[in-house]
Amino acid sequence: MPRVQVILKVEQITNNLLFCSQWC
């Protein structure tokens, strides 16, 4: 897997966690 793709995936997960911590 290309490194950029991994970074994007991690960023997406982080955003989901931040969103969840605020709204869940």
N, C-alpha and C positions, 0 to 999 in steps of 0.2 A: 504494500500500500504506500502510495506517495506521502511524503511527510506533510505536505500542505493539506491533504485530505484528513490526516489524523488531527492536525491542529484545528481544522474546521469542526471536526466531530467533537473534540474536547470543548471548543467554544460553545457549540450548540448545547452540550450537556450542562455546561456552567450556566448558560442563560436560562435553561429550564429550571435548574436548581434555584437560581436567584428569583425567578418568577414565582416558583412554588413557595419559597420562603416568605414572599410578600402576600400571596393571594390564596394559598392552599389552607 
